[in-house]
Amino acid sequence: MYSITRNFCSHTSRNICIQVWTLALSLCIAILLPPTTISAAQDIAIKEAPLATTEVDLFVPAEYGQVIYRKNPDSPKKIFIIGQSHRSAITGRNTQDIVRVQTEIFRIGEWLIQEKNVGMLLPEGFFQGISSDEAFSPSEVVRQNIGIDKQTLEAKLSHSKFVNADMLLNANYKIPLGQVENEQLYRDIRRLLRKANREGNLSVLSRIHGLQSKRTVAMLQNIPDIVEEAFANGRISHPRAMFTIGLGHVGEIIDFLERGTLPPANNSQLSESQRIGQASLKLLEQGYGIAVILPKTLAENEHVLRLARLETN
């Protein structure tokens, strides 16, 4: 089980401030980019909290990933949050590591479809208008294993930096996609990232951090409505979905789940629609069971976990 590290750094000198700004800006940029690179994996042991035997205790196969957090495991309504890495903010290229992570995410996704009756995919950064209705039309989810071998899967994921596990799951298993992103927040953060990159301004970085937190909250709060609507309309047979999101959000999400409430938004620069006051987490109010899963390559990388504010006890 993980503990959440709350303090990112202390500003003790101008040099440290510059280093912190550079690192934090890189992390912020990475959060908004499609999935790609991570550091080389290190072998470490990750402990799991003992839980009673329940339906969700059928762990993800160890060769694909690991469950690091669970809440309300007995609920028939389920959200599986899958943490993922992002491509290099500098080169934008795929690497062997990112292909490995995306391969693991695909395997986790198909396992959830086949074993947990997951019927919907909620990808970070997805907007309904990006792809044609035909490409992402809702249809009956394919439950049987489609039998993509490792070599073929890695080749598909290596071919283009624009192809990821989410796209392949949608294309091969006909699993419908849902938009949980707040588009205005997403666009505002991208604009501020460009500004921070030009000016090297720490105050801009602080605003980005605040907006990123609100973006995380907005996505979490949107999940139940998207899933319930799809279930009510017959697009999915069970109120169960997987939510893929950058690893940089996962520590904060676990913190929200532990508290059960969301932080107040007191930034006067936000529009009223962007202000998310302190409130209960809808996922918990509506009784969803939640499991947070990391792909094996990420779960075994101590450096990446530390940067994401996730640490082993």
Secondary structure, DSSP 8 states (H G I E B T S, - for coil): -EEE--------SHHHHHHHHHHHHHHHHHHTS-S-------------------GGGS---TTTEEEEEEE-TT-SSEEEEEEE----TTT----HHHHHHHHHHHHHHHHHHHHS---EEEETT--TTTS-TTTT-------S-----HHHHHHHHHH-TT--HHHHHHHHH---B-----HHHHHHHHHHHHHHHHH--HHHHHHHHHHHHHHHHHHHHHHHHHHHHHHHTTS-SSSEEEEEEEHHHHHHHHHHHHH-B------TTS-GGG---S-B-HHHHTT-EEEEEEEHHHHT-HHHHHHTTEEE-
